[in-house]
């Protein structure tokens, strides 16, 4: 709720400068002007934002032609909508209509893009349908369609009714960072289909689970550009489906016409398709000031007490964020699906040693006229359940990835503290408005 309130304030600030834009607030609890989405949409004018608060809603046949509207929920775990009928983007007057941050469930066709509505988008939505022959999104009569960061769950059993049915015209469809799940497990379920004659279908960084066939597109249609996708838990007789094989581009596939058996095609993986990793405490620039190194450094610069839990003997292994990022890139490039890599720098220090090193480095970089900053060290009651030591053996990752942390702790700490000294404009407002160094992680007695 707190995140939603912050988002609401930010959105109000952005829209305040536009005389033609109004926020229509829908609230399940009655706190807003509307309790149904239909009522808010009917009252809206083109350019308005329909803000849908947390709660459960039942609505349907939301059809407001000639109004470009932005529907924003509080997140797909907070704004949960049961559709009893279709939600439309209808006519060119609704060009640019978008849905974001909500869960929408239905037992019939759910979204219908009609009468050449253009530039329609879905972002951070969970769309789940229980119907066996009705599309989740029917875009056949629309134009440009974009889905980003969405989850689509389908129970479809008909090859003629895919989860997403794209435009029949010469307009692109773009899918990024989405997950398609054939939760019914029927071999006829398709993720993306349509009779587009020349529109490009671009699919990036997406996951397709439990399909026998993914696509049902025209063999004479536009090209499919599929990059960095995962096809997981194939059903029997797997196939990528129908599409224009001559013009399309697929990455990392040994066979685009019909996938090989699980485990023999780099995009078709029989088991865990993910590369996993564990790591130790990170530090470096941009770290939130509640964390040990920036908290101690900023308190020291302001002459405030430097809190150390217990007697300071708790041990952590400290990895610089850039060394960590380099290891992640190498894990993606060289790692084996299903493997786990331990990313550690072999730089164990007690908390007291870390605080003392921060004091000594700041004394060197920016001396305090009042004296050495170690005088500010203050021992405080230990945090409940505070782990005594974190450590790991990174030798397996070093061998498999050809990686080793480049920075020793002292050099990385010096680099980090120089960054904080040079970027007071970043951390000072955070300390002033959001986090002034108070202790987190404990509850009031």
N, C-alpha and C positions, 0 to 999 in steps of 0.2 A: 504494500500500500504506500509505503514511504517513497519507493522508487516511482510509483505511478504519480504521486503528488508532485514530485520534483519534475517529472516529465511534463505534467500538466502546466506547471508554472513556466517552464521553458517554452512550451508551445504557445502559451498565451503571450509571452514576450515577443516571439517571432511574428505572430499574427497581428499584434497590436498596431503595427505600422501600416496595415492594409485595411482601408476603409471598407472594402468589399468582402472581407473574409470574417466569418463569425464561427465561433465554437458552439456546437450544439452538444450538450452533455447529456448522455444517457446513463442512468443509474438504476441498478436493480434494487437499491435500498430506498429510492425516492429522493436522494439528495440532489439530483439534477432536475432539469426542466422536463425531461422525458423519461419514460420507463420502457419504451420500445424503440427499436431502431427505425421501424417504419414511420412512427410519428415524427422522429427527429428528421428523417430524410424528406418527408413531405413538407415540413416547415422550412427546410433549408433552401438556400439559393445557390446557384452555381458558384463554386469556389469555396464553399463552406467545408469545415472539418467536423465530422461526427465523432466525438470522443466517447468511447464506450467503456464505462468503468468496470471494475471487478464484479463478478457475479455470474449467475446463470440466466440466460435469456431464451425465450422461445419466440420465433418470428418467422415470417415467410412472405413470399410474393412482394419483395421489396423492389419496386419498379418505378423509378423516378426519371423519366426521360428528360434529356436536355439539361441535366445538372451534373457538372463535374464535381464530384465529392471525394473527400479523403476520409476513409473510415480507419480509426486508430483505436485498438484495444489496449488493455493493460498487460498483455502477454498471453500466450496460448495456454498457460496454466492458471490464468486469472479471469479472462473474459471468455466465457464458454457459451456458444450460441447453438441452439438446436433449430435447424431450419425445417419448417413444415412444407415449404414450397420454395420456388426459385428466387435467387438474388440476382438482379440484372445489372449489367452495364449496357444501356440501350440507346442507340443513335449516336451520331457524331457529337451531340451536345454533351455526352458523357465522356468524351475523349480525355484521357489523363486520370480517370477514376482509379483509386488504389485502395487496397486493403492491407492492413499491417497490424501485427501483434494480437492475434486472436485465434481461438479454436472454433471451428465451424463443423458441426456434424449434421448429417441428414440421411433420410431413407429414400430420397428420390434425387432427381437431377438437382444440383446445388447452385452452381454459378452459370449464367448464360450471358455471353457477350454477343449482342445482337445489333443488326442494322448498321454495320460498319463502324462500331465503336472502336476507337484507336488508342494505342499507347496505354493499355490496361496492365496493372501490375499487382502482384501479391508478394508481400515480404513478411518474413517471420510469422507465417500462419501455419496452423495445423488443420488440415482439411481431411475429414474422415467420413466416408460414405459407406452405408450398409447395403445399398441397393445392388442387385446383381446385373442390372442392364442399363443403369443410368450413369452418365458421366459426372465426374466431380466438377470439371470445368469444361464447358462446351464453348469453344471459341471459333467454331466453323464460320459464323457470320460476322466475326470481328476482324481486327487487323493485328497490329503489333501486340504481342503478349510477352510479359516478363514475369518469371518466378524466381525469387531469391530467398535462400535460407528457410525454405518451407518443408514440411513433412506432409506427404499425401498417403492416405491409407484407403485401400480399395478392396471390395469384395466382388469384383466384376467377374462375370462368366461368359461374356460375349466378346468376340474379336472385333465386332463393329461398334463397341462402346468402350473406348479406352479411358483411362483416368483423365487425361487431357486430350481433347480433340481440338486440333489447331485450325487456323484459318484456311479456307479454301483458296484464298487469293495469294498474290505475290507479296507477302509481308513476313517479316522474320518472327520466330519464336525463340526466346532465350531462357534457358534454365541454368541457374547457378546455385551450387551449394545446397542442393535439395536431396531429400530421401523419399523414394517411392517404395511402398511396401504392398505386395500382393498378399494381404493378410488372410484372404479366403483360400489361397493356395490352388486356385483353379488354373489349369494350363492355358485357358483362352484369355486370361487377363492380360491386357497390354498397358504399358505406362503412358506412351505418347502415340497418338495416331492422327490421321487426317488425310484428306485428298488434295493437299496443297500442290499447285502446279509448278511453282518455282520458288516459294518462300524458303529461306534458309532456316534450319533447326539447329541451334547451338546448345550444347549440353556440356557444362563444365563442373568438375569437382562434386559430382553427385553419386549417390549410392542407390542401387536397385536391388531389392531383396525379394527372393522367392518367386522369380518369374521363370517361365519356360521360354517366353518370347517377349522382348521389350518393346519393339516398335511395330506400328502398323501404318506406315506412310506409303505414299505413292512412289512406285519405282521410277516414274517419270517426273517426280517432283524435284524440289530444290535440294541442295546438298545437306547432309548431316555433318556437323563439325562436333566431334565428341572427344573431349580432352580431359584426362585425369579422372576418369570415372571408375567406380568399382561395381562389379556385378557379382552378387554374393548369394549363396544357397540356391543355385539353379535347380529348377525342377527337371524332370526327365526330358530328353531330346532337346537340349537348349539351343536357342537361335537368337541372334540379335533382331531378326524379323525383316520386314519388307521396307525398303528405302532405296534411294538412288545410289546404288553401289559404285557406279562409275565416277560420280562427282564428289563423293563424301571423303572425309578425312577422319580417321580414327587413330588414336595414339596407343602404343603399347599393346597391339593385338597381333597375334600370329595368324589369325583367320577372322576376317570380318563377316564373311557370309554365314558361317556357322561355327560357333565356339567349339573348341576342342573339349575333351573331357576335363572335369574339374582338376585343377592342379597342374595342367599342362599348358594352359594359356595364361599369360601374365596378368590378364584382367579378370580371369575366372579362377577364383581361389577357393579351394575346397574347405578350408578351415578359417581361422582368424585372419582377416585381411589387413589388420592394423599393425603398425609398428609401435611398440610400447616402450616406455622408458621410466626410470626413476632418477631423481636427482637430489641434490642437497640444497642447503640454504643459498639463495641467490642474493646478489647485491650489485649495485651499479647506479647509473643515473636514472632519474624519473621514478625512483622507488617511493612509495607512499610513506610519509614521515612517521607512521606508527611502528615501522620495522626498526630493528635494533640499530643498524648503522646510521641511517638518516636521523632517527630520533636522538641518538646520543650526539651526533655531530651538530645538529641544529640547537639542541639544548646547550651544548658547550659554547657555541657562538653567541648565544644570548645570555650566558652566565647562569644558567639554570642548573638544578641538580641533575646528575646523570644516573638514572635508576639502573641498578643491577639486581637481578633476581637472586635471592638466596645469598650464597657466598661467592657467586660468579664462577663456580666450577663446572657448570653445564657446558658440554662440548658440542660444537657444530663444525661441519666441513663447509667452507665458503667458496662458492663458484661465482665468478664474474658473469653477469648476464650475457655478455658478448661471447664468452667461451661456451656458455650453455646454448645460445642460439646457433653457433657454428656446429655444435654437436647434433642439434635437432635437424639441421639441414643435411648433414652427412647421414643421419639415421634414415631420413626419407630417401636419400639417393642410394645408399649402400645397404641399408638394413633389410633383413629378411622378414616377410610378413609373418606375424605371430610371435616374433622374437621380442625379448625385453632387454633393454640396454641400461646399465647403471652408469650414470654420468656424474662422476665425482672428480674433484681437482686435487685430492690428496693434500688439503690445506686445513687440517683440523686445528682449532683454537678454542680455548675456554672463552666464555663470555667476558670474563674479566680481562683476559689478554686482548680481546677485540676492543673493549672500551679504552684500555690503556694505550693501545696502538692509535686509536682515533685521537685521543688527547695529544699524544706526542706528535702526530702528523699535523694537526691543526696548530699546535704551538710553533711548529717550524714554518708552516705556510702563512699563518696570520697570528702572530704572538698576542697574548692577552696581557695588557699592562698590569692586571691584578695578580698575575702569576700563572704558574703551570695549571692547566685545566684538570689535571688529576685530582686537584683539591675538591672538585665538584662531585666526585664519585660518591654515590649514596646507595647503600644496600637496602633493598626493600623485600617485603615478604614474598616468598616464592609463589609462582602461579600454581593453582591447583592442577595436579596431574602433569606437571612439567617434566617432559622426557629429559633424562640425564644426558644422553649422547645420541647423536645421529652420525652414522658412518656407513660407507659402502666401499666395495672393491670394484674399481672401474676397469680392471685389467681386461675383462671380456670385451667391453665397448672399445677400449683402446686398440685391441687386436682386430676386431671385426670392422671397425669404422676408420681405422687409421687416424684416430683423433687423440689428442691430449690437450688438457687445459694449458693455455699459453702463459697466463698471468700468475705469478706467485701472489700471495695475499697482500704483501706489503706494497707491491707495485700497483695492484688493482685498487687497493684502498686509497693510495695517493691520487690515482687518476679519478676515482669517484669523488673524493673530497674536493678536489680542484673543480669538478663539475658543479657541485653544490655551491661553492664559493662564487662561481661565475654566473649562477642561475638563480639568484635570490628572487628575481621577478616571478619565477615559477613557484617556488615553495613558500614564499612569504604570504601570499593570499590564502593558501591552503591552511597555514598555521593560524591565520587571523580569522578565517570564516568557518572552517570545517573541522580542523583537528589541531588543538593547541598543545598536544603532547600528553594528554591525559592517558591514564593506564587503561588499556582495553583487555578483554579476555576474562574478566571476573564479574560475577554478579553481586549485587548488593546483598549484604547479610540480612 
